[in-house]
Amino acid sequence: MRVLVPIHQRTNCLAPVSLSSSMANNEDDAQIEVEESTEIKTKKHDSGARDLEKVTDYVEEKEISAQSIGDAMKAMSDRKTKERAKKQERERELAKVKINKEDVDLIVAEMEISRQVAERKLREHNGDVVEALVALTN
């Protein structure tokens, strides 16, 4: 069997050489090694593909379903409704508190705030002028 073998690395010159039967066997061995390395690469590729499949399966399990989104939106809506109802109830309670017009005038004059803010603070402190003034100064 004749094969071209490089003579010199820099010039890339090739020379024909005949192979003996022992060299031919070495060539067969080399071909077997190439096949084995190809099998190893394929196994590594298959392993990587399996790992990727595991990751994508995990992500798919973690995806949020439309039902979960609907449930979350309903929970948020319910919570906002409860907060709104609680705020309205607090406003009703504050509206029931009796306050004196003179107390409101005093707070407006002394603290230089709007009448609405003065009334609100008085109502929050059950009509007590001293507590309302302390709260406004702090």
Secondary structure, 3 states (H helix, E strand, C coil): CEEEEEEECCCCEEEEEECCHHHHHHHHHHHHHHHHHHHHHHHHHHHHHHHHHHHHHHHHHHCCCHHHHHHHHHHHHHHHHHHHHHHHHHHHHHHHCCCCHHHHHHHHHHHCCCHHHHHHHHHHCCCCHHHHHHHHHC
